Amino acid sequence: MMGNEGFFIAIEGIDGSGKTTHSRRLVKWLSKHGLKSLYTREPTDSAIGRMLKKMARQKNVDSRIEALLFAADRLEHLNKVILPYVKKKYVVVSDRYVYSSLAYQTVAIGDPEWVVEINKFAHKPDLTILLDVKPEIGLSRIKKRKTRFEKEDFLQKVRQEYLRLAEKDGLKIIDASKNIEEVFYEIISIVQECLKDKLVNV
């Protein structure tokens, strides 16, 4: 997607899979090995992103409106953060990206074609890693549940959708039920293979 400029990595998975921990850790590892890198996340801290975070804590929400807002937040994220930094030859690591919508909003709405359509302008990452974990394990890692998405039956459906998308689109799947060091080692192995010509001191 990004040619010889930078590189765009998305880390995906259900709630409690370790996305934030490993995304932040990966950025530090990349910096240590000679690459300019940036951690970013969705929803963003933009006005739309803040609205989405507030909506996630509410009960009576129209999932179609929420899906449109996620798509809008993503497009702004792409235009204002991801693409500009990739053009500066950064490795951009996003904690959630388009596959979050394709999994979560598809389950919430039940219309995968429409969710794909409203996200059609989202550039495909150079690498998407899916941290796969059973919902009961993921939820056990969350100290205080804050959103209506954090329910085992819902996340079970989201997980199955993620796995379907992974098989269809070739996402890299890692068993995120393992301990943190094992999971990170697998992430690094995948990233090293993709960026072997750019890394130093590996």
N, C-alpha and C positions, 0 to 999 in steps of 0.2 A: 504493500500500500504506500509506504513512505519512501520508496526508492533508496538512494544512498545518503539520505539526510540523517534523520534520527530513527528511532524505533519506538513502537507503541505496544505496550503490554497491558492487557486487562486481566485482573484477577477476579474470578467469579465464584459464587457458591451461596448456599442458603445462609440464613442468620446463624451465627455461631461457628461457622466453618473455619474461621481464622484469617479472613481476607485482609482486615486492617493490620493485624500483627505481621503477616508475611509481606504485605505490600510495602509497609514502612521498612521492614528489615531488608527487603530486596533493594530498595533505593540506597540504603546505607552500604550494602555489599557492592552495588554497582559503582558507587562513588569511590569506594576503597580500591576498586580495580580499574580506575582510570577513566570512567565514563561520567559525563555530566548527566545527572538523573533528577527526576522530579516526581514526588508523590502527589497524587490528586485523587479526588473521590466524587462519587455521585450518591445521593443528590449533592449538588455543590452548595457553596455558601452564598450564591446569588439570591436575588429576591425570589425567583421561582423555586430555587432549592430550599430556601427557608420556609416557603409556603408548603412544600411537599413534606418537610419534616414535621410541620405542625399538623398537616392532614393525617399523617401516619398514626398520630395519637388519638384521632377522632374515630368515632364508630360509624356514623352515617355519612359515608362518602360515596359519590358516584365514581366507580372505578374507571369509567370512560374518561371523565374529566381528569382524573389523576394520571391516567396513561398519557393523555395529551400533554399534561404539564411535565411529566418525566421526559417525553420526547423533546419538548421545548428546552428544558434545562440541559439536556444532552447536546442539543445543537449549539446552544450558547457555550457550553463547556468545550465542545470541539473547536469552535471558531475563536474563542478567546484564550484558551489555555493549551489544549492538546496540539493543534496544528502549529501555532506560533512557536512552541517549544521544540516540536519535532523539527521544524525548519532551522532551529538553532543547533541542531544535532544532539539534542537531549534524548535520553531514553525516558519516556514518560510511562509511569506505572499508575494505572487507574484502579482504585478500589471500587469495583462495580463499573459496568458500562452497559452496552446495549443488550447483552444476553440476560441481564437482570430483568429488563422489561419483557423480553421475549419469553422468559419463564414466569415471572410473578404476574405480569398483567394478562398473559394468556390464560393462566389459571383463574384469575379474578374475574375476567370478562368472558372467557370461553370462545373468543374469536381470534385465533392466531393470525389469520390473514390480515385482519385490520391492524393488529399490533405491529406486524411486519411492515405494513404500508406506512404507518405514521412514523416509523423509524428508518425509512428507506434512505434518508440522507446521512445517517450515521456511518462514518467510514469504518471499514472492517479493521480491527487491530492486526498488527503483524503477528501477534501471539496472544492467544487467550488460554489461560489456565483455569480449570474448574477444580476447586477444592471440594471434593465430594464427601459428605458425611451424613449419617442418618439424623433425622430431625431430633430424636430424643437425645442424641449426643450433643448436637449443636445447641439445643435449648438448655442443656445442663451447664453449658459454659457461660450462659448469659446470666449475670447476677440479678439483674432487675429487668423484667420484660417491659418494654416501653411502647411497642407498637402493636397494632392489630394483626400484623403479619406473623408475629411470633407465636403461632399455634401449630401444634404437631400435625394435625390432619391437613391443614393448608400447606405446610412446608413439605409434607410427604408428596403432595401433588406437584409442587414446585420442583422438588428434587428429581422426580421422574421426567418432568419437562426438560430440565437441564440436561439430564442424561440422554434424552432423545435428541436434543439439539447438538450435544457433544458428538454423538455418533454421526449425525447428519453433516455437521460442518467441520469435523476433525479437531475439536478442542482437545487440549491435553488434560487428561483426568488424573488427579492425584488423590489417593485415599487419605483424607484429612482427619481420620479417626486415630491415626498414628501419633506418636509424640511429636512435639514441636520441632525438634532437631531433625527427625527423620523426614518430616514434611518439607522443611526448608531445604534439606539436602536434595530432595527430588526436584524442587523448584529450581535450585541452582543448576542442577544437571541439565534441565531443559533449556534454561536461559543461556548457559554456557555454549550449548550446541548451536543456538541461534546467533550468538554474538561472538563466537570464537575468534573472529578476525579483528575484533575491536577491543577485547579485554586485555589488560596487562596484569602481570604478577599473579597469574592463576596457576 
